[in-house]
Amino acid sequence: MTAQVRRLLVSSGIVSAFDFAPGFPALMPAGLDLIERMHALYEAEAGRVAAVEEAPADPLLDSAGYRASYDVTHSYTNVYEVDGEVPAVLRPDGLRELVRHDGTDRVLLCRNPLFRAETTDAQPLIREKHVWGVCQMVHQVVDGPLEDAWAGHRDAFLRFMEAMLIPTVVVEAPPLRSHARRRILTFTRTPDGRSWLTCTLYHLDDDFVSRLGARGAVIELGYTAKLIAMGVALHQDRHGVCLPSRLAPAQVLVPARARDDVRGVLRGTGLRVQDGKADWTATLRLARRTGAPLVVGPSAGGLVRLYTRGDDTTRSVPLGSLAEAVHDELRRHDRVLWERAVAFQAPLLDHGSDGTHALPEDAEDAPGTFRLGRLVGANTEPGLAAVRAGSALVSDKQRIY
């Protein structure tokens, strides 16, 4: 799957065909646009829980301070360290700095890319050494109800996944050493039958965060540009990628030769409209390659051509009803992508190609399997059916990335 995803990421202009080094991908302008729009979608949902503030962390942290903070839970060896007069950790996560930030009862977001000393094969935007599109959320709850904040962040991420058109199951996992007293993990399944971890939501251990300088309970959530790779894997057809309408930098492409009356109508829709190529055919090819949801124009005889990327169809609509039609077609485009992605989740109760499956929570585990946790939520009917059945998520692997 990842080799195919890489080809799509390159052909759509999201990443460069040439990496800086193995595991260090080069993002193209379209990829940076996607990451910024992805973050904006999450920020809008997180803002419904508490006020949001961006708080970037220092890309260099003194190694001694970093180790003193984290070694109480685990000795992390997957970070790069720089030798010098004061040895430093290079681009680690920002938890220590976010906890110490004056951000009580606010949602703090750190979007610094991370460096990870991975030894596995690099996989584009899934498991790289230079981790792009990182969002680390820390909410330090002092005055408000902790349970409301915990449930709010769980639901906010699920709504975010719905906006990204990524089918998701929510798993309540066991505590993690002395790091997290409660954990929520979210997973999605790609067409190759593999399950992927898409988010971690932790209620951090009190002793751990007190060493970091916390003044209250700390909730931490993290996701990366892996979500874009998941979307590319889920939303594709024989032509290339398809992008959800809320994520796509351009929702409508217009051939340069389109008439001014068409452009005038589109300007009044409030949609993100961009010029395509000179003519209809070239613009159609551009939309198929880059995933733009709609192509509009040119007009003739009072009719306008309208192409919908989701199901690769074209129809003609009267110019007078174009504004309504483009909104309808964007909704239909998203519905087609969603239904296609949900179909890949339907066999959730069966073994995926990686051995991940749901089973009754009181069932005995098979030898060589690991229980990831209890299913407590989902945004699809197959996932909700597994939740209603009281299922647990089980895998042949102890940890899924």
KADAJO-V731574 format. One record per run of one state. SS is the DSSP state (h for helix, s for strand, l for the rest). FROM is the first residue (numbers start at 1). TO is the last residue. If there is no record, write none. Layout:
ss->[SS,SS]
from->[FROM,FROM]
to->[TO,TO]
This chain:
ss->[l,h,l,s,l,s,l,s,l,s,l,h,l,s,l,s,h,l,s,l,s,l,h,l,s,l,s,l,s,l,s,l,s,l,s,l,s,l,h,l,s,l,s,l,s,l,s,l,h,l,s,l,h,l,s,l,s,l,s,l,h,l,s,l,h,l,s,l,s,l,s,h,l,s,l,s,l,h,l,s,l]
from->[1,2,12,15,16,21,22,24,25,27,28,29,47,52,55,60,63,71,80,83,88,91,95,101,104,105,107,111,114,116,123,124,127,128,130,132,135,142,146,164,169,174,176,177,180,190,195,205,206,213,217,224,226,235,236,237,241,242,252,255,260,268,273,276,280,291,294,301,303,309,313,319,350,357,361,370,379,381,389,391,396]
to->[1,11,14,15,20,21,23,24,26,27,28,46,51,54,59,62,70,79,82,87,90,94,100,103,104,106,110,113,115,122,123,126,127,129,131,134,141,145,163,168,173,175,176,179,189,194,204,205,212,216,223,225,234,235,236,240,241,251,254,259,267,272,275,279,290,293,300,302,308,312,318,349,356,360,369,378,380,388,390,395,401]
